[in-house]
Amino acid sequence: MSWLWAIIVGLVLGLIAKAIIPGKQDIPLWLTTVFGIIGSILGNAVAAWIGVEDTKGIDWIRHVLQLIGAVAVVGVGDVVWQSIRGHGKQRT
């Protein structure tokens, strides 16, 4: 059942990350979910590294770190996806 939670959390974090990042991200929903999962894993790793992965009550710091990880992964992943697809964003 933990894989189902990973997908749900990845989807939610990926969608929130896309909403936070300015501009339009042209990545499909499945890739948004994958990027959200990767960001969540990175956030958990940082939380464990600084010692806040498991606290009493709601782990707000861990959740914020997961969101920051998702924003970073979605941002970088969008650029990589666009370059792979041949639709690199033009700077003017």
N, C-alpha and C positions, 0 to 999 in steps of 0.2 A: 504494500500500500504506500510505502514511502516514495516510490517512483511517481505515483499519481500526484502526491503533494508537491514533488519537485516540478512537475509539469505545470500544475496550477500556479505555484509561486513564480515560476519562470515566466509564465504568460502575464501575470499581473505586473511583475516588476518590469518586464519588457515593454508593456503598454504604457506604464507610468514613465519609464525612461524616454520613450518616444514622445510623450506629451511634454516632458521637461526640455528636451533638446530643441533649440530653435530650428525652424525650417522643416522641410518635409523629408522624411526618411523613406526611401523607396525599397524597403526590404519586406519580403512576404511575412505573413503571420507566423508560419512555422519557424522561420529564422529569428523572428523577434522573440519567440518562446525559448529557442536554444540560447540566444544571447542573454536572455533573462536568467536562465538556469546557470550559465557560466558566470554571470555577474553575481548571482547569489552565492555560488561556491567561492568566488574570490572574496566577497564580503565576509563570509563565514571564516575563511582562512585568516583574514586580517583581524577579525574579532578574536579568534583563538590566539593569534600572535600577541595582541595587546592585553589579553586576559579578560575579555568581557563577553565571551561566547555564551555563558550560562550564568544568569543572575536571578535573584528572586524577583518574581513578577514578570512583567513584559520586558523583553530584551530590546529596548528601544535603540540602543547604540548599535547592536548587531543588525537590526533592521535598516537603520540609516546607512550602515556600511554596505549592506547588500544592495540598497538602492543606488548608492554611489558607484558600486561595481557594475551594476546593470547599465547605468548611464554611460560609463566609460566604455563598456563592451559594445553597447548599441551604437555609440558614436563612432568608434573605430571600425566596428563591423560594417556599418553602413558605407563608409568610405571604401573599405576593401570590397564589399559586395558590388558597389558601383563600378569600381575599377575592373573587377572580373567580368562584369556584364558589359563593359565598354561604354558606360554612361557616366564617365567621370564628371563631377560637378565643375562647371566652368567658373573661374573667378574673374570678375570684371573690375 
